[in-house]
């Protein structure tokens, strides 16, 4: 479904929420993909991740500025007091008048030429952190999508369950009407009617609980997706008709290795640790830069008596600096960075192992869900046949009320389990998509 139809549905939902109070709001049918798109555009829970991505991109630009020249300018105005001169034994004091107004202007430029690879490594680290921020956003987005999938499928499950319970309530009322007629004829006991009324009461209470659960799930779904809280959503009933693939476990495992955000995050963390090692090693290398400057100072105080004139000069040269203390201080930093890199490598191995185990367990459950569906379809068929047979026998006074109760409960339980089995197949499929990072 295209974005135009999606926007039309959302607009309809907003207009419906502001309509007359006497009109009930019509539910809006949305597919899971449409809800995913809404969440990506409007979810409050995703905004911090987008902001973190933008911050990481700005860090790249900040790191690149280290390649630009450092330019410092200074301006000073001062009052200079008179001086004095003495012999070296502090005798023969003589006052030395000095021009009182002092001024100083200076500009220095330092263009880095070589920093031991630290600047390039810092830029690459910033780029890796930006990549990690993107993977973190993908992981957060996948978590939100899977949470929405859970709400959506639970909403579907309880909506179907409500239909099952409502149908059983209708059937129970028919049986009660038949019992009441037989009671009037003297062929049924009042105790039988009471027991079936208890069954009907339990079904009605179950319906109330189901309706409350549907309200909670609907609100959770709309708020998490960033939709107006008054929106009434209804799952797309065609979701059960989708042809879901049964690709082998190896296919899912390969998908996980290529797309899992948790594995990508661990891989990026290892790359960042290795780059940090390069930055630490660069401290042992000299720093070379092109330097230039210009000064304009006065008065000239290095002469006696001082010369009341300005002195200006400029210079250009190459500066080389070396941190000698790095020879005995950097050993600890390098050792720490090596441990950090090893730790990152171990985290990557753990992430790959964890994802692999999750894929295997959920793939087994996915195939198991198909087997459960076959079993539950057969159970519903048998439970319905048993109920019809028991009802016929009860009408012919060949079965007890307890038989009817047992048959009704078995039919209800089988129908509920069938609904759950159908939804479980879709749930485990989306669980596999979530684990492999392809949801």
N, C-alpha and C positions, 0 to 999 in steps of 0.2 A: 504494500500500500504506500502511495507516495505521500510526501510531506503535506501536500495541499489537503488531502482527505484527513490527515491527522489533525491539522490545524482547524479544519472545519468541525471535527468532533469535539475538540477542546473548546472552541468558541461556543458550540452548542451547550456543552456542560456548564460553562460560565454563565451563559444567558439563562439556562434552566435554573441555576442556583439563585438567581435574582428575580425569578418570576413570582407570580401570585402564590401566597401561602396555601391557598386551597388546592393547588395543583401539585400532585406528587411528581417528583423529579424522575425523568426517564433514565434508566441505566445506560451507560455508554459502553459499547463493546469495543475492547481494544486488544490487539495481539500483544504478545510478549515483546516483540521487536519494537513496536510502537512505544511501549512503556519504557523500554531501554533508552530509546532516543529522547523521550521526555526527561528521563532522569539525568542523562548526560548534559542536557541543556539547562535544567532547572534545579537539580538536586543541591540542597544546601550542603550536604555531606561531601560533595565533590569539589566545592569551591576552594577549600584550603589546599587541595592537591594542585589545582590549576595555579593558585598563587605561588605555591612552592616551585612549580615549574618556571614561572616567570622570574622568580627570585634567582633560580639557578642560571637562567639565561643571562641575567644581569651580572652574575658573578663571572661569566666568561668575558664579558666586555670589560669588567673591572680588571681581570687578570691580564688582558691584552694591553691595558694602559701602561703596564710595567715596561713595555718596549719603547714607549715614548720618552723623550728627554725630560729630565727634571730641570725646571727653570725657577730660580729663586731671585727675587728682587728685594732690595732693602733701601730704606730711606731713614736718615736720622738727623735730628736737629738737637743741638746741645749747647749748654752754657759751660765754658771751661774757666775754672778759677786760676788765679795766678799761681806760679810755682816758685820753687826756691832751689838754690844749689849750695852744696857744702863740700868741704874736703872729705876725704875718705874717713878721717877721724871725727867727722861731724862738726868741725870748726869752720870758721870763715863763712858764716851764713850770709847769703846774698839773695835778695828777692829777684825773681825772674818773671817779668811781666809776660803774659801770654794773651794773644787775641781771644776775647771771651766767646765769640760766636763760632760754633763748630757745626759742620755739616758733613754728611756722608751719603753717597749714593753708590749702590753696587748691584751688579747683575752677574749671576753665575749660571752656567748651563752644563749639565752632565748627561751625555748620551751613552747609555749602556751599550757596549760592543760585545762583551762576553761575560756571562755570569755563571759559568760552569753548567749550563743547561737548566738552571733553576727556573728561569722565566718561561721557557718552553714547557717544562714539566708542569709548572703551576697552571698554565693555560690548558694543557691537556687534562690535568686533574679537574679543572672547572668544567670542561666539556664532559668528562666522565660523570661528574656529579649531576650535571644537567640530564644526562642519559638516565642516571639512577632515579632522578626525580620523575622522569617520564615513565619509567617502569613502575615506580611507586604509585603513580596516578593510575596506570593500567591495573595494578593489583587492587587498588581501592575501588576502581570502577567495576572490576570483576566481582569483588565482594558485594558491592551494592546490587549488581545485576543478579547474583545468585540469591541474595536476600529477597529481591523482588520476585524471583522465580519461586522461592518458597512460599511467599505470601500469595502469589497468583495461583499456584497449584493447590495450596490449601483452600483458597477461596473457591476454586473449581470443585475440589473434593467435597467441601461442606455444602456447596450449592447442590451438587448431585445427591449428597446424603440427605439434604432437606427434602428433595423430591421423593427419595425412597421412603423416608419416614412419613411424609404426607400421604403417599399411596397406601402405606400400611395402616395409617389412621383411618383412611376411607374404608379399607377392607374390614378393619376392626369394628367400625360403626355398622357396617352391613351385617357382620356376624352378630353384633349386639341386637340389632333390630330383629334378626331371625330368632335369636334366643328369647327375646322379649315376647315375640309372637308364640313361641312354643311354651313359654312360661304361662301365658294367658290360656293356652290350651291344656295346661297341666302336664306337659311332657318334658319340662325342664325345671331344674332347681334354681331357686333364687341365689344360692351360693355360687352356682356356675356363672350367673350374670355378674355377680360381684367380682369374681376373680377376673373375668374378662374386662370389666370396667377398670380394674386396677392396671391391667395391661395397657388399656387405652390412655389412662392417666399418665403412665410412665412414658408412653410415646409422645404425648402432648408436652410433658416436661422436657423430654429430649429435644423436641422441636424448638422450644423456647431457648434452650442452651445453644442449639445450632444457629439460630438467628442472631443471638448475641455474639457468637464467635465470628459469624460472617460480617457483622458490623465492625468488630475489632480488626479483622483482616483487611477489610475494605479501606478503613482509615489508615492502617499501617501502609498499605499499598499506595494510596494516593499521596500521602505525606512524603514517603520515601522517594516517590517518583517526581516530586515537585509539582504535583497537580493541585488545583484548588481543593481545600478540605471537603467542600460540599459535593465534589464529584462522586457520582455513584457508578462504580465500574462493574462490568460483568465480563467474565472470561470468554474468550473466543471458543465456541463449542467445537470448532473444526480442529482444535489442537490434538485431539485423540485420533484424528484421521491421518495425521502425518506419518509418512513412511520413514521410520528412524533406522539409520544404518546399524548393521551388526558387524562392523569391521573388527578384525582380530585385535588382540591385546597389543601386539607389536606395533600396530598402526597408531594406537593411542599413546603408547610409550614414546614413540618417535615424535609425535605431535607435542607431547609434554616437554621433551628435551629442547624442541625448537621454539616453543611459544610460551612456556610457563613464566609468568612475571617473577615468581619467587626465585626461579633458577637464574633468570636474567639479572635480577638484583644481586644475587650472590656472585655471578660472574663479573658484574660491574664493580662490586666491592673488592674483588681480588685484583682487578685492573687498577683501581684507585690505590690499593696498598702497595702494589709494585711501583706505581708512579711516585708515591710518597717516598719509597726507598731511593729513587733517583734524586729527589729533592734533597734528602739527607746527605747523600754522597757528594752532591754539588758543593756542600759547605767546605769540603777539603780542597776545592779548586780555587785559583785566583779569580778576581773580578777585574775586568778591564773596561774602561770607559773613556770616551772622548770628552774633554773638559774645555770650557772657554769662559772668560769672565771679563768684566770691565768695572773699574771703580773710579769714583770722583769724590775725593775727600779734601777737607781743609779745616783748619790751617795745617801746615806741615810741622809736626811737633818733634820730629826726629833730629831737627837741627837746633842748636843753641846759639843765639836766641831763636825761637820759633819764627818761621816765615809765614807771614799772613797772606798766604796764597793757596789756591786749590791745586791739588796734584791728581792727575788723571792718567791711568794706564790700563792696558788690556793684555790678555794672554790667551793662548790656545795650546793645548797639549794633550797627552795621553796619561791617564792615571791608572795605576795598578795597585790593587790592595789584596792582602792575604791575611786571613784570620788565623794567626799562629795557634791560638788556643784550641782550634778545631782538631789539632793533631792529637790532643789528649782528652778532649771533651766529646768528640764525635763518635767515639767507640760505643758509648752507651746508647746514643741515639740510633746508630746503625743496628745495634743488637735488638733494640726495641722494635724498629721497623721490620726486621726480619721475622720476629715473633708475630707481629701484626699481619704480615703477609702469609705466614703459615696458618694463622688463625682464620684468615679469609679463605684460604684454600680448603681448610677443613669444613668451614661453613658451606662452601660450594658442594663438597662431597656429601655433606649431610642433607642439603636441599635436594640434590639429585636423588639420593636414596629415599628421602621422605616422599617426594612426588611420585617416584616409581612404585613405592608401596601403596600409596593412595590410589594410583591408577589401577593397579592390580585388584585391590579389594573392591573398588567401585565397579570395575568391569565385571567381576564375578557377580556382584549384586545386580548389575544391569541385566545379565543373562538370566539370573535367578528370577528376576521380576517377570520375564516372559513365561517362565515355567509356572510361576504362581498365578499368572493370568489364566493360563490354560486350566489349572486346577480349580480356580474360583469360578470360571465359566461353567465347568462341569458341576461344581457344588451348587450353583444357582439353579441349574437345570434340575438337579435331583431334589433340592429343597422345594422348588416350586411344584414339582410332581408330587412330592410327599404332602405338601400343604393341600393341593387339590384333592388328593386321595383321602386325606384325613377329613377334610371338610365334607366330602361326599358321604363318608362313613358316619360322620357326626350327624349329618342331616337324616341319615337312615337309622339313627340310634345304635350304631355299631361301634362308636368310639366315645371316649370320655372327654370331658372338657380339658383335662390335663393334656390329652393327646393334641387337642387343638392349640393349647398354649405352647406346647413344645414345638409343634410344627410352625406356628407363627413366628416364634423366636428364632428358630433355625433359618426360616426364610429371610427374616430381617437381617440376621447376622451374615448370611451368605451374600445378600445384595450389597450390604455395606462393604464386605471384604472385596467384592468384585470392583466396586468404585475405587477402593484404595489400590487395588492391583493395577488398574489402568493408569492411575495417576503416578504410581511408583515407577513405571517404565519411563515416563517422561522425566520424572524427578532425577532418576539415576543417569539418564542421558545428559541432562543439563549439569549434573554433578561432574560427569566426565569432562564436559566442555569447560566447566569452571576450573577443574584441576589442571587441564592442559592449556589453559589460557586462551581458549578459542570461543568462549561464551559470547 
